[in-house]
């Protein structure tokens, strides 16, 4: 759940590892800010919950540095959450060139989005 391209419930047969599960959700979400594509995921505050426990996973080490020790095997019922790196987001819909969600920053104007 959270800032992956396709959040939701995923079922699997056999074994699957954390990085594979994120790949099944088509990777981390991106948005647009100041005409630049930015990653919306907050890897520092991401977590895997297994039952009542939060597992000590360093998502940054896993996804940016390829740390195989962080690529844990998942079990039935594991919950993966990747929160937003943006405090707030702005959604633009309707008759515009590009609909979607954009990162909000203080003093941002609508003209910067369009």
Gaussian input, Z-matrix of N, CA and C with variables (Angstrom, degrees):
# hf/3-21g

backbone

0 1
 N
 C     1     B1
 C     2     B2     1     A1
 N     3     B3     2     A2     1     D1
 C     4     B4     3     A3     2     D2
 C     5     B5     4     A4     3     D3
 N     6     B6     5     A5     4     D4
 C     7     B7     6     A6     5     D5
 C     8     B8     7     A7     6     D6
 N     9     B9     8     A8     7     D7
 C    10    B10     9     A9     8     D8
 C    11    B11    10    A10     9     D9
 N    12    B12    11    A11    10    D10
 C    13    B13    12    A12    11    D11
 C    14    B14    13    A13    12    D12
 N    15    B15    14    A14    13    D13
 C    16    B16    15    A15    14    D14
 C    17    B17    16    A16    15    D15
 N    18    B18    17    A17    16    D16
 C    19    B19    18    A18    17    D17
 C    20    B20    19    A19    18    D18
 N    21    B21    20    A20    19    D19
 C    22    B22    21    A21    20    D20
 C    23    B23    22    A22    21    D21
 N    24    B24    23    A23    22    D22
 C    25    B25    24    A24    23    D23
 C    26    B26    25    A25    24    D24
 N    27    B27    26    A26    25    D25
 C    28    B28    27    A27    26    D26
 C    29    B29    28    A28    27    D27
 N    30    B30    29    A29    28    D28
 C    31    B31    30    A30    29    D29
 C    32    B32    31    A31    30    D30
 N    33    B33    32    A32    31    D31
 C    34    B34    33    A33    32    D32
 C    35    B35    34    A34    33    D33
 N    36    B36    35    A35    34    D34
 C    37    B37    36    A36    35    D35
 C    38    B38    37    A37    36    D36
 N    39    B39    38    A38    37    D37
 C    40    B40    39    A39    38    D38
 C    41    B41    40    A40    39    D39
 N    42    B42    41    A41    40    D40
 C    43    B43    42    A42    41    D41
 C    44    B44    43    A43    42    D42
 N    45    B45    44    A44    43    D43
 C    46    B46    45    A45    44    D44
 C    47    B47    46    A46    45    D45
 N    48    B48    47    A47    46    D46
 C    49    B49    48    A48    47    D47
 C    50    B50    49    A49    48    D48
 N    51    B51    50    A50    49    D49
 C    52    B52    51    A51    50    D50
 C    53    B53    52    A52    51    D51
 N    54    B54    53    A53    52    D52
 C    55    B55    54    A54    53    D53
 C    56    B56    55    A55    54    D54
 N    57    B57    56    A56    55    D55
 C    58    B58    57    A57    56    D56
 C    59    B59    58    A58    57    D57
 N    60    B60    59    A59    58    D58
 C    61    B61    60    A60    59    D59
 C    62    B62    61    A61    60    D60
 N    63    B63    62    A62    61    D61
 C    64    B64    63    A63    62    D62
 C    65    B65    64    A64    63    D63
 N    66    B66    65    A65    64    D64
 C    67    B67    66    A66    65    D65
 C    68    B68    67    A67    66    D66
 N    69    B69    68    A68    67    D67
 C    70    B70    69    A69    68    D68
 C    71    B71    70    A70    69    D69
 N    72    B72    71    A71    70    D70
 C    73    B73    72    A72    71    D71
 C    74    B74    73    A73    72    D72
 N    75    B75    74    A74    73    D73
 C    76    B76    75    A75    74    D74
 C    77    B77    76    A76    75    D75
 N    78    B78    77    A77    76    D76
 C    79    B79    78    A78    77    D77
 C    80    B80    79    A79    78    D78
 N    81    B81    80    A80    79    D79
 C    82    B82    81    A81    80    D80
 C    83    B83    82    A82    81    D81
 N    84    B84    83    A83    82    D82
 C    85    B85    84    A84    83    D83
 C    86    B86    85    A85    84    D84
 N    87    B87    86    A86    85    D85
 C    88    B88    87    A87    86    D86
 C    89    B89    88    A88    87    D87
 N    90    B90    89    A89    88    D88
 C    91    B91    90    A90    89    D89
 C    92    B92    91    A91    90    D90
 N    93    B93    92    A92    91    D91
 C    94    B94    93    A93    92    D92
 C    95    B95    94    A94    93    D93
 N    96    B96    95    A95    94    D94
 C    97    B97    96    A96    95    D95
 C    98    B98    97    A97    96    D96
 N    99    B99    98    A98    97    D97
 C   100   B100    99    A99    98    D98
 C   101   B101   100   A100    99    D99
 N   102   B102   101   A101   100   D100
 C   103   B103   102   A102   101   D101
 C   104   B104   103   A103   102   D102
 N   105   B105   104   A104   103   D103
 C   106   B106   105   A105   104   D104
 C   107   B107   106   A106   105   D105
 N   108   B108   107   A107   106   D106
 C   109   B109   108   A108   107   D107
 C   110   B110   109   A109   108   D108
 N   111   B111   110   A110   109   D109
 C   112   B112   111   A111   110   D110
 C   113   B113   112   A112   111   D111
 N   114   B114   113   A113   112   D112
 C   115   B115   114   A114   113   D113
 C   116   B116   115   A115   114   D114
 N   117   B117   116   A116   115   D115
 C   118   B118   117   A117   116   D116
 C   119   B119   118   A118   117   D117
 N   120   B120   119   A119   118   D118
 C   121   B121   120   A120   119   D119
 C   122   B122   121   A121   120   D120
 N   123   B123   122   A122   121   D121
 C   124   B124   123   A123   122   D122
 C   125   B125   124   A124   123   D123
 N   126   B126   125   A125   124   D124
 C   127   B127   126   A126   125   D125
 C   128   B128   127   A127   126   D126
 N   129   B129   128   A128   127   D127
 C   130   B130   129   A129   128   D128
 C   131   B131   130   A130   129   D129
 N   132   B132   131   A131   130   D130
 C   133   B133   132   A132   131   D131
 C   134   B134   133   A133   132   D132
 N   135   B135   134   A134   133   D133
 C   136   B136   135   A135   134   D134
 C   137   B137   136   A136   135   D135
 N   138   B138   137   A137   136   D136
 C   139   B139   138   A138   137   D137
 C   140   B140   139   A139   138   D138
 N   141   B141   140   A140   139   D139
 C   142   B142   141   A141   140   D140
 C   143   B143   142   A142   141   D141
 N   144   B144   143   A143   142   D142
 C   145   B145   144   A144   143   D143
 C   146   B146   145   A145   144   D144
 N   147   B147   146   A146   145   D145
 C   148   B148   147   A147   146   D146
 C   149   B149   148   A148   147   D147
 N   150   B150   149   A149   148   D148
 C   151   B151   150   A150   149   D149
 C   152   B152   151   A151   150   D150
 N   153   B153   152   A152   151   D151
 C   154   B154   153   A153   152   D152
 C   155   B155   154   A154   153   D153
 N   156   B156   155   A155   154   D154
 C   157   B157   156   A156   155   D155
 C   158   B158   157   A157   156   D156
 N   159   B159   158   A158   157   D157
 C   160   B160   159   A159   158   D158
 C   161   B161   160   A160   159   D159
 N   162   B162   161   A161   160   D160
 C   163   B163   162   A162   161   D161
 C   164   B164   163   A163   162   D162
 N   165   B165   164   A164   163   D163
 C   166   B166   165   A165   164   D164
 C   167   B167   166   A166   165   D165
 N   168   B168   167   A167   166   D166
 C   169   B169   168   A168   167   D167
 C   170   B170   169   A169   168   D168
 N   171   B171   170   A170   169   D169
 C   172   B172   171   A171   170   D170
 C   173   B173   172   A172   171   D171
 N   174   B174   173   A173   172   D172
 C   175   B175   174   A174   173   D173
 C   176   B176   175   A175   174   D174
 N   177   B177   176   A176   175   D175
 C   178   B178   177   A177   176   D176
 C   179   B179   178   A178   177   D177
 N   180   B180   179   A179   178   D178
 C   181   B181   180   A180   179   D179
 C   182   B182   181   A181   180   D180
 N   183   B183   182   A182   181   D181
 C   184   B184   183   A183   182   D182
 C   185   B185   184   A184   183   D183
 N   186   B186   185   A185   184   D184
 C   187   B187   186   A186   185   D185
 C   188   B188   187   A187   186   D186
 N   189   B189   188   A188   187   D187
 C   190   B190   189   A189   188   D188
 C   191   B191   190   A190   189   D189
 N   192   B192   191   A191   190   D190
 C   193   B193   192   A192   191   D191
 C   194   B194   193   A193   192   D192
 N   195   B195   194   A194   193   D193
 C   196   B196   195   A195   194   D194
 C   197   B197   196   A196   195   D195
 N   198   B198   197   A197   196   D196
 C   199   B199   198   A198   197   D197
 C   200   B200   199   A199   198   D198
 N   201   B201   200   A200   199   D199
 C   202   B202   201   A201   200   D200
 C   203   B203   202   A202   201   D201
 N   204   B204   203   A203   202   D202
 C   205   B205   204   A204   203   D203
 C   206   B206   205   A205   204   D204
 N   207   B207   206   A206   205   D205
 C   208   B208   207   A207   206   D206
 C   209   B209   208   A208   207   D207
 N   210   B210   209   A209   208   D208
 C   211   B211   210   A210   209   D209
 C   212   B212   211   A211   210   D210
 N   213   B213   212   A212   211   D211
 C   214   B214   213   A213   212   D212
 C   215   B215   214   A214   213   D213
 N   216   B216   215   A215   214   D214
 C   217   B217   216   A216   215   D215
 C   218   B218   217   A217   216   D216
 N   219   B219   218   A218   217   D217
 C   220   B220   219   A219   218   D218
 C   221   B221   220   A220   219   D219
 N   222   B222   221   A221   220   D220
 C   223   B223   222   A222   221   D221
 C   224   B224   223   A223   222   D222
 N   225   B225   224   A224   223   D223
 C   226   B226   225   A225   224   D224
 C   227   B227   226   A226   225   D225
 N   228   B228   227   A227   226   D226
 C   229   B229   228   A228   227   D227
 C   230   B230   229   A229   228   D228
 N   231   B231   230   A230   229   D229
 C   232   B232   231   A231   230   D230
 C   233   B233   232   A232   231   D231
 N   234   B234   233   A233   232   D232
 C   235   B235   234   A234   233   D233
 C   236   B236   235   A235   234   D234
 N   237   B237   236   A236   235   D235
 C   238   B238   237   A237   236   D236
 C   239   B239   238   A238   237   D237
 N   240   B240   239   A239   238   D238
 C   241   B241   240   A240   239   D239
 C   242   B242   241   A241   240   D240
 N   243   B243   242   A242   241   D241
 C   244   B244   243   A243   242   D242
 C   245   B245   244   A244   243   D243
 N   246   B246   245   A245   244   D244
 C   247   B247   246   A246   245   D245
 C   248   B248   247   A247   246   D246
 N   249   B249   248   A248   247   D247
 C   250   B250   249   A249   248   D248
 C   251   B251   250   A250   249   D249
 N   252   B252   251   A251   250   D250
 C   253   B253   252   A252   251   D251
 C   254   B254   253   A253   252   D252
 N   255   B255   254   A254   253   D253
 C   256   B256   255   A255   254   D254
 C   257   B257   256   A256   255   D255
 N   258   B258   257   A257   256   D256
 C   259   B259   258   A258   257   D257
 C   260   B260   259   A259   258   D258
 N   261   B261   260   A260   259   D259
 C   262   B262   261   A261   260   D260
 C   263   B263   262   A262   261   D261
 N   264   B264   263   A263   262   D262
 C   265   B265   264   A264   263   D263
 C   266   B266   265   A265   264   D264
 N   267   B267   266   A266   265   D265
 C   268   B268   267   A267   266   D266
 C   269   B269   268   A268   267   D267
 N   270   B270   269   A269   268   D268
 C   271   B271   270   A270   269   D269
 C   272   B272   271   A271   270   D270
 N   273   B273   272   A272   271   D271
 C   274   B274   273   A273   272   D272
 C   275   B275   274   A274   273   D273
 N   276   B276   275   A275   274   D274
 C   277   B277   276   A276   275   D275
 C   278   B278   277   A277   276   D276
 N   279   B279   278   A278   277   D277
 C   280   B280   279   A279   278   D278
 C   281   B281   280   A280   279   D279
 N   282   B282   281   A281   280   D280
 C   283   B283   282   A282   281   D281
 C   284   B284   283   A283   282   D282
 N   285   B285   284   A284   283   D283
 C   286   B286   285   A285   284   D284
 C   287   B287   286   A286   285   D285
 N   288   B288   287   A287   286   D286
 C   289   B289   288   A288   287   D287
 C   290   B290   289   A289   288   D288
 N   291   B291   290   A290   289   D289
 C   292   B292   291   A291   290   D290
 C   293   B293   292   A292   291   D291
 N   294   B294   293   A293   292   D292
 C   295   B295   294   A294   293   D293
 C   296   B296   295   A295   294   D294
 N   297   B297   296   A296   295   D295
 C   298   B298   297   A297   296   D296
 C   299   B299   298   A298   297   D297
 N   300   B300   299   A299   298   D298
 C   301   B301   300   A300   299   D299
 C   302   B302   301   A301   300   D300
 N   303   B303   302   A302   301   D301
 C   304   B304   303   A303   302   D302
 C   305   B305   304   A304   303   D303
 N   306   B306   305   A305   304   D304
 C   307   B307   306   A306   305   D305
 C   308   B308   307   A307   306   D306
 N   309   B309   308   A308   307   D307
 C   310   B310   309   A309   308   D308
 C   311   B311   310   A310   309   D309
 N   312   B312   311   A311   310   D310
 C   313   B313   312   A312   311   D311
 C   314   B314   313   A313   312   D312
 N   315   B315   314   A314   313   D313
 C   316   B316   315   A315   314   D314
 C   317   B317   316   A316   315   D315
 N   318   B318   317   A317   316   D316
 C   319   B319   318   A318   317   D317
 C   320   B320   319   A319   318   D318
 N   321   B321   320   A320   319   D319
 C   322   B322   321   A321   320   D320
 C   323   B323   322   A322   321   D321
 N   324   B324   323   A323   322   D322
 C   325   B325   324   A324   323   D323
 C   326   B326   325   A325   324   D324
 N   327   B327   326   A326   325   D325
 C   328   B328   327   A327   326   D326
 C   329   B329   328   A328   327   D327
 N   330   B330   329   A329   328   D328
 C   331   B331   330   A330   329   D329
 C   332   B332   331   A331   330   D330
 N   333   B333   332   A332   331   D331
 C   334   B334   333   A333   332   D332
 C   335   B335   334   A334   333   D333
 N   336   B336   335   A335   334   D334
 C   337   B337   336   A336   335   D335
 C   338   B338   337   A337   336   D336
 N   339   B339   338   A338   337   D337
 C   340   B340   339   A339   338   D338
 C   341   B341   340   A340   339   D339

   B1=1.4536
   B2=1.5152
   B3=1.3048
   B4=1.4485
   B5=1.5106
   B6=1.3113
   B7=1.4583
   B8=1.5285
   B9=1.3387
   B10=1.4522
   B11=1.5234
   B12=1.3142
   B13=1.4611
   B14=1.5216
   B15=1.3312
   B16=1.4684
   B17=1.5252
   B18=1.3516
   B19=1.4638
   B20=1.5239
   B21=1.3030
   B22=1.4526
   B23=1.5104
   B24=1.3195
   B25=1.4579
   B26=1.5252
   B27=1.3079
   B28=1.4579
   B29=1.5239
   B30=1.3065
   B31=1.4543
   B32=1.5202
   B33=1.3062
   B34=1.4534
   B35=1.5084
   B36=1.3113
   B37=1.4597
   B38=1.5214
   B39=1.2889
   B40=1.4584
   B41=1.5137
   B42=1.3121
   B43=1.4590
   B44=1.5239
   B45=1.3111
   B46=1.4587
   B47=1.5256
   B48=1.3050
   B49=1.4604
   B50=1.5276
   B51=1.3221
   B52=1.4592
   B53=1.5284
   B54=1.3170
   B55=1.4724
   B56=1.5224
   B57=1.3329
   B58=1.4643
   B59=1.5241
   B60=1.3326
   B61=1.4643
   B62=1.5300
   B63=1.3279
   B64=1.4650
   B65=1.5287
   B66=1.3081
   B67=1.4656
   B68=1.5239
   B69=1.3396
   B70=1.4726
   B71=1.5252
   B72=1.3327
   B73=1.4684
   B74=1.5273
   B75=1.3142
   B76=1.4656
   B77=1.5230
   B78=1.3164
   B79=1.4647
   B80=1.5043
   B81=1.3180
   B82=1.4550
   B83=1.5241
   B84=1.3350
   B85=1.4642
   B86=1.5190
   B87=1.3168
   B88=1.4604
   B89=1.5195
   B90=1.3223
   B91=1.4530
   B92=1.5132
   B93=1.3283
   B94=1.4566
   B95=1.5171
   B96=1.3418
   B97=1.4549
   B98=1.5126
   B99=1.3271
   B100=1.4689
   B101=1.5306
   B102=1.3322
   B103=1.4709
   B104=1.5238
   B105=1.3175
   B106=1.4602
   B107=1.5186
   B108=1.3087
   B109=1.4518
   B110=1.5219
   B111=1.3347
   B112=1.4613
   B113=1.5182
   B114=1.3108
   B115=1.4564
   B116=1.5264
   B117=1.3192
   B118=1.4519
   B119=1.5219
   B120=1.3083
   B121=1.4593
   B122=1.5291
   B123=1.3117
   B124=1.4633
   B125=1.5294
   B126=1.3238
   B127=1.4619
   B128=1.5206
   B129=1.3174
   B130=1.4647
   B131=1.5308
   B132=1.3209
   B133=1.4683
   B134=1.5274
   B135=1.3107
   B136=1.4672
   B137=1.5239
   B138=1.3244
   B139=1.4648
   B140=1.5166
   B141=1.3236
   B142=1.4562
   B143=1.5198
   B144=1.3400
   B145=1.4628
   B146=1.5154
   B147=1.3111
   B148=1.4624
   B149=1.5233
   B150=1.3358
   B151=1.4599
   B152=1.5202
   B153=1.3287
   B154=1.4610
   B155=1.5239
   B156=1.3330
   B157=1.4600
   B158=1.5263
   B159=1.3366
   B160=1.4583
   B161=1.5262
   B162=1.3190
   B163=1.4604
   B164=1.5356
   B165=1.3304
   B166=1.4712
   B167=1.5346
   B168=1.3196
   B169=1.4584
   B170=1.5298
   B171=1.3111
   B172=1.4620
   B173=1.5329
   B174=1.3250
   B175=1.4567
   B176=1.5254
   B177=1.3297
   B178=1.4587
   B179=1.5290
   B180=1.3186
   B181=1.4745
   B182=1.5281
   B183=1.3086
   B184=1.4672
   B185=1.5233
   B186=1.3321
   B187=1.4616
   B188=1.5207
   B189=1.3072
   B190=1.4615
   B191=1.5318
   B192=1.3365
   B193=1.4600
   B194=1.5206
   B195=1.3377
   B196=1.4593
   B197=1.5166
   B198=1.3351
   B199=1.4658
   B200=1.5278
   B201=1.3195
   B202=1.4674
   B203=1.5216
   B204=1.3310
   B205=1.4661
   B206=1.5272
   B207=1.3262
   B208=1.4674
   B209=1.5239
   B210=1.3161
   B211=1.4655
   B212=1.5287
   B213=1.3151
   B214=1.4674
   B215=1.5277
   B216=1.3334
   B217=1.4627
   B218=1.5319
   B219=1.3149
   B220=1.4601
   B221=1.5228
   B222=1.3207
   B223=1.4556
   B224=1.5232
   B225=1.3061
   B226=1.4550
   B227=1.5268
   B228=1.3296
   B229=1.4536
   B230=1.5187
   B231=1.3354
   B232=1.4651
   B233=1.5274
   B234=1.3228
   B235=1.4576
   B236=1.5185
   B237=1.3231
   B238=1.4601
   B239=1.5258
   B240=1.3291
   B241=1.4669
   B242=1.5182
   B243=1.3189
   B244=1.4610
   B245=1.5276
   B246=1.3470
   B247=1.4661
   B248=1.5244
   B249=1.3007
   B250=1.4610
   B251=1.5197
   B252=1.3223
   B253=1.4619
   B254=1.5245
   B255=1.2976
   B256=1.4570
   B257=1.5242
   B258=1.3073
   B259=1.4585
   B260=1.5186
   B261=1.3174
   B262=1.4569
   B263=1.5129
   B264=1.3063
   B265=1.4513
   B266=1.5177
   B267=1.3180
   B268=1.4510
   B269=1.5190
   B270=1.3273
   B271=1.4528
   B272=1.5219
   B273=1.3264
   B274=1.4605
   B275=1.5229
   B276=1.3437
   B277=1.4601
   B278=1.5199
   B279=1.2980
   B280=1.4588
   B281=1.5103
   B282=1.3248
   B283=1.4640
   B284=1.5224
   B285=1.3199
   B286=1.4652
   B287=1.5222
   B288=1.3187
   B289=1.4641
   B290=1.5131
   B291=1.3393
   B292=1.4596
   B293=1.5226
   B294=1.3305
   B295=1.4554
   B296=1.5193
   B297=1.3099
   B298=1.4507
   B299=1.5103
   B300=1.3318
   B301=1.4571
   B302=1.5128
   B303=1.3138
   B304=1.4461
   B305=1.5246
   B306=1.3096
   B307=1.4545
   B308=1.5086
   B309=1.3223
   B310=1.4599
   B311=1.5167
   B312=1.3012
   B313=1.4620
   B314=1.5219
   B315=1.3307
   B316=1.4681
   B317=1.5272
   B318=1.3094
   B319=1.4700
   B320=1.5249
   B321=1.3142
   B322=1.4609
   B323=1.5249
   B324=1.3255
   B325=1.4576
   B326=1.5212
   B327=1.3181
   B328=1.4711
   B329=1.5199
   B330=1.3068
   B331=1.4521
   B332=1.5193
   B333=1.3118
   B334=1.4561
   B335=1.5271
   B336=1.3161
   B337=1.4662
   B338=1.5246
   B339=1.2987
   B340=1.4739
   B341=1.5100
   A1=108.86
   A2=116.04
   A3=121.12
   A4=112.73
   A5=116.41
   A6=122.76
   A7=113.40
   A8=114.21
   A9=122.35
   A10=106.10
   A11=117.00
   A12=120.07
   A13=112.04
   A14=116.96
   A15=120.40
   A16=110.16
   A17=117.03
   A18=118.79
   A19=110.86
   A20=116.33
   A21=120.33
   A22=111.40
   A23=114.72
   A24=121.03
   A25=108.55
   A26=115.75
   A27=120.59
   A28=108.81
   A29=115.37
   A30=121.87
   A31=108.28
   A32=116.16
   A33=119.56
   A34=109.75
   A35=114.60
   A36=121.41
   A37=107.10
   A38=116.63
   A39=119.13
   A40=111.56
   A41=115.78
   A42=119.45
   A43=110.83
   A44=115.14
   A45=122.38
   A46=107.38
   A47=115.70
   A48=121.45
   A49=109.31
   A50=115.32
   A51=121.82
   A52=112.51
   A53=118.33
   A54=120.59
   A55=111.29
   A56=117.33
   A57=120.96
   A58=111.00
   A59=116.44
   A60=120.64
   A61=110.51
   A62=117.03
   A63=120.32
   A64=109.51
   A65=116.95
   A66=120.69
   A67=111.00
   A68=117.95
   A69=120.97
   A70=111.05
   A71=115.94
   A72=121.00
   A73=110.94
   A74=116.62
   A75=125.97
   A76=113.69
   A77=116.70
   A78=121.02
   A79=114.61
   A80=114.92
   A81=122.22
   A82=111.57
   A83=115.73
   A84=121.58
   A85=111.07
   A86=114.91
   A87=121.09
   A88=108.45
   A89=115.78
   A90=122.53
   A91=108.24
   A92=115.72
   A93=120.75
   A94=108.83
   A95=116.28
   A96=122.99
   A97=107.66
   A98=116.72
   A99=121.88
   A100=111.40
   A101=115.72
   A102=122.68
   A103=113.38
   A104=117.25
   A105=121.82
   A106=109.07
   A107=115.92
   A108=120.51
   A109=107.98
   A110=115.71
   A111=120.56
   A112=109.71
   A113=115.20
   A114=121.09
   A115=108.06
   A116=117.02
   A117=121.57
   A118=113.31
   A119=118.08
   A120=121.78
   A121=111.57
   A122=115.32
   A123=122.45
   A124=107.41
   A125=116.84
   A126=120.61
   A127=112.47
   A128=117.34
   A129=120.92
   A130=111.89
   A131=117.16
   A132=120.53
   A133=113.16
   A134=117.34
   A135=121.53
   A136=109.73
   A137=115.97
   A138=118.56
   A139=112.32
   A140=114.03
   A141=122.47
   A142=106.03
   A143=115.74
   A144=120.36
   A145=107.98
   A146=115.10
   A147=122.26
   A148=106.24
   A149=115.55
   A150=119.44
   A151=109.00
   A152=116.54
   A153=121.30
   A154=113.11
   A155=117.35
   A156=121.26
   A157=111.69
   A158=115.05
   A159=122.35
   A160=106.05
   A161=117.00
   A162=121.12
   A163=110.27
   A164=117.76
   A165=121.37
   A166=111.89
   A167=115.86
   A168=121.64
   A169=108.84
   A170=116.97
   A171=122.70
   A172=106.83
   A173=116.27
   A174=121.73
   A175=111.58
   A176=116.81
   A177=119.98
   A178=110.27
   A179=116.82
   A180=120.69
   A181=110.64
   A182=116.99
   A183=120.79
   A184=111.88
   A185=116.15
   A186=119.93
   A187=114.38
   A188=118.65
   A189=120.39
   A190=113.07
   A191=115.76
   A192=119.79
   A193=112.90
   A194=116.70
   A195=120.39
   A196=113.96
   A197=117.40
   A198=121.83
   A199=109.84
   A200=116.86
   A201=122.67
   A202=112.27
   A203=118.42
   A204=120.62
   A205=112.00
   A206=117.13
   A207=121.55
   A208=112.00
   A209=117.27
   A210=121.75
   A211=109.60
   A212=114.76
   A213=121.64
   A214=111.24
   A215=116.27
   A216=118.73
   A217=108.86
   A218=115.96
   A219=120.91
   A220=109.94
   A221=114.94
   A222=120.58
   A223=109.10
   A224=115.86
   A225=122.05
   A226=110.41
   A227=116.43
   A228=121.41
   A229=114.63
   A230=118.82
   A231=120.13
   A232=109.23
   A233=115.49
   A234=122.91
   A235=107.73
   A236=117.03
   A237=122.68
   A238=107.10
   A239=116.63
   A240=120.26
   A241=109.57
   A242=115.54
   A243=122.86
   A244=106.78
   A245=117.68
   A246=120.60
   A247=112.18
   A248=114.44
   A249=121.79
   A250=110.83
   A251=116.08
   A252=121.53
   A253=110.62
   A254=116.38
   A255=121.23
   A256=108.64
   A257=116.04
   A258=119.04
   A259=110.20
   A260=114.99
   A261=120.06
   A262=108.45
   A263=114.65
   A264=120.60
   A265=108.91
   A266=116.20
   A267=122.96
   A268=106.98
   A269=116.58
   A270=121.40
   A271=108.93
   A272=116.30
   A273=121.93
   A274=107.08
   A275=115.70
   A276=120.68
   A277=108.78
   A278=116.83
   A279=121.07
   A280=112.08
   A281=116.28
   A282=122.83
   A283=110.69
   A284=115.53
   A285=122.49
   A286=108.21
   A287=116.48
   A288=119.73
   A289=112.30
   A290=116.85
   A291=119.59
   A292=109.67
   A293=116.10
   A294=120.46
   A295=109.44
   A296=116.54
   A297=119.52
   A298=111.79
   A299=114.98
   A300=120.02
   A301=109.26
   A302=114.20
   A303=121.67
   A304=108.45
   A305=116.83
   A306=121.27
   A307=110.90
   A308=116.83
   A309=122.33
   A310=109.70
   A311=115.67
   A312=122.72
   A313=108.12
   A314=118.30
   A315=120.18
   A316=111.23
   A317=115.58
   A318=124.75
   A319=113.36
   A320=117.59
   A321=121.09
   A322=108.87
   A323=117.00
   A324=121.26
   A325=109.33
   A326=116.01
   A327=120.67
   A328=110.59
   A329=118.08
   A330=121.99
   A331=112.48
   A332=118.20
   A333=121.37
   A334=111.64
   A335=116.75
   A336=121.21
   A337=112.01
   A338=116.94
   A339=120.54
   A340=112.56
   D1=161.25
   D2=176.69
   D3=101.67
   D4=-143.00
   D5=-171.53
   D6=-86.44
   D7=61.72
   D8=167.11
   D9=-114.41
   D10=161.65
   D11=-175.58
   D12=-61.68
   D13=-41.93
   D14=179.91
   D15=-129.57
   D16=81.26
   D17=178.79
   D18=-67.25
   D19=154.42
   D20=177.74
   D21=155.11
   D22=-170.75
   D23=177.93
   D24=-91.42
   D25=134.69
   D26=178.93
   D27=-125.31
   D28=132.84
   D29=177.68
   D30=-106.02
   D31=148.25
   D32=-179.60
   D33=-146.50
   D34=150.52
   D35=174.72
   D36=-102.78
   D37=134.73
   D38=178.99
   D39=82.41
   D40=-150.41
   D41=-175.22
   D42=-100.13
   D43=149.04
   D44=176.02
   D45=-145.67
   D46=145.48
   D47=179.89
   D48=-106.08
   D49=165.42
   D50=-174.63
   D51=-56.29
   D52=-49.30
   D53=-179.43
   D54=-61.77
   D55=-34.93
   D56=177.63
   D57=-66.27
   D58=-38.12
   D59=178.82
   D60=-65.22
   D61=-40.96
   D62=177.66
   D63=-65.69
   D64=-38.11
   D65=177.04
   D66=-65.20
   D67=-38.15
   D68=176.83
   D69=-60.19
   D70=-32.22
   D71=177.69
   D72=-85.61
   D73=12.80
   D74=177.03
   D75=65.19
   D76=31.72
   D77=171.51
   D78=81.31
   D79=-173.53
   D80=-176.83
   D81=-78.74
   D82=146.55
   D83=179.77
   D84=-71.39
   D85=148.90
   D86=173.57
   D87=-126.98
   D88=157.42
   D89=177.53
   D90=-140.67
   D91=-171.55
   D92=-178.44
   D93=-124.23
   D94=132.97
   D95=173.77
   D96=-143.55
   D97=129.94
   D98=-178.24
   D99=51.57
   D100=42.97
   D101=178.93
   D102=61.20
   D103=21.36
   D104=176.27
   D105=-121.28
   D106=143.16
   D107=174.71
   D108=-79.35
   D109=129.28
   D110=179.14
   D111=-128.13
   D112=150.56
   D113=176.41
   D114=-78.88
   D115=135.03
   D116=-176.30
   D117=-96.07
   D118=-5.71
   D119=-175.27
   D120=-84.08
   D121=137.79
   D122=174.36
   D123=-100.09
   D124=91.44
   D125=-175.54
   D126=-68.44
   D127=-28.87
   D128=-178.74
   D129=-64.19
   D130=-31.78
   D131=-178.18
   D132=-106.66
   D133=11.30
   D134=177.37
   D135=-76.18
   D136=155.23
   D137=-178.81
   D138=-154.80
   D139=163.02
   D140=170.70
   D141=-117.59
   D142=125.55
   D143=175.57
   D144=-104.09
   D145=129.69
   D146=177.31
   D147=-124.36
   D148=104.90
   D149=-174.55
   D150=64.70
   D151=-124.18
   D152=178.75
   D153=-94.21
   D154=1.85
   D155=-175.08
   D156=-104.09
   D157=145.92
   D158=170.28
   D159=-101.17
   D160=121.69
   D161=-177.04
   D162=-80.00
   D163=141.99
   D164=-177.69
   D165=-80.34
   D166=77.65
   D167=-177.95
   D168=-105.08
   D169=130.85
   D170=173.79
   D171=-96.98
   D172=94.89
   D173=-176.33
   D174=-63.81
   D175=-33.67
   D176=177.75
   D177=-63.55
   D178=-45.46
   D179=178.09
   D180=-63.01
   D181=-39.97
   D182=-179.86
   D183=-65.29
   D184=-53.55
   D185=-169.62
   D186=-88.51
   D187=-26.50
   D188=-178.52
   D189=-100.43
   D190=-30.05
   D191=-176.09
   D192=-111.27
   D193=-6.40
   D194=177.59
   D195=69.56
   D196=30.57
   D197=-179.10
   D198=-69.52
   D199=105.81
   D200=-176.60
   D201=-64.21
   D202=-25.65
   D203=178.80
   D204=-65.45
   D205=-25.41
   D206=179.27
   D207=-85.15
   D208=-11.93
   D209=-177.64
   D210=-86.27
   D211=71.44
   D212=-173.26
   D213=-74.46
   D214=151.16
   D215=171.40
   D216=-72.11
   D217=139.41
   D218=178.76
   D219=-93.63
   D220=154.10
   D221=175.67
   D222=-123.85
   D223=164.98
   D224=-179.64
   D225=-53.53
   D226=128.51
   D227=176.76
   D228=95.30
   D229=-6.93
   D230=176.96
   D231=-61.48
   D232=143.35
   D233=-179.46
   D234=-121.14
   D235=121.13
   D236=-179.98
   D237=-107.63
   D238=127.92
   D239=178.05
   D240=-128.97
   D241=127.42
   D242=178.17
   D243=-121.79
   D244=101.95
   D245=-175.50
   D246=-73.99
   D247=170.39
   D248=179.45
   D249=-77.84
   D250=139.67
   D251=174.88
   D252=-79.89
   D253=-16.33
   D254=-179.21
   D255=-92.52
   D256=136.39
   D257=176.34
   D258=-65.05
   D259=-37.00
   D260=-179.76
   D261=-145.20
   D262=157.89
   D263=176.76
   D264=-129.56
   D265=152.28
   D266=177.25
   D267=-114.61
   D268=131.77
   D269=177.73
   D270=-104.05
   D271=127.96
   D272=179.01
   D273=-114.15
   D274=120.85
   D275=-179.88
   D276=-134.44
   D277=167.25
   D278=176.77
   D279=104.59
   D280=-150.94
   D281=-175.47
   D282=-83.90
   D283=73.50
   D284=176.73
   D285=-129.63
   D286=163.20
   D287=179.98
   D288=-64.85
   D289=-38.17
   D290=-177.46
   D291=-137.64
   D292=109.63
   D293=175.36
   D294=-81.75
   D295=156.27
   D296=175.69
   D297=150.25
   D298=-169.46
   D299=178.80
   D300=-110.24
   D301=146.98
   D302=-174.44
   D303=-134.73
   D304=147.00
   D305=176.83
   D306=-67.32
   D307=136.73
   D308=179.04
   D309=-99.34
   D310=134.15
   D311=174.25
   D312=-129.31
   D313=150.70
   D314=177.42
   D315=-54.89
   D316=145.67
   D317=179.25
   D318=68.22
   D319=14.12
   D320=176.57
   D321=-73.95
   D322=142.28
   D323=176.19
   D324=-113.39
   D325=157.50
   D326=178.95
   D327=-61.54
   D328=-32.78
   D329=-179.42
   D330=-61.74
   D331=-27.49
   D332=179.23
   D333=-74.36
   D334=-20.15
   D335=-179.65
   D336=-85.45
   D337=-32.28
   D338=-170.92
   D339=-89.53

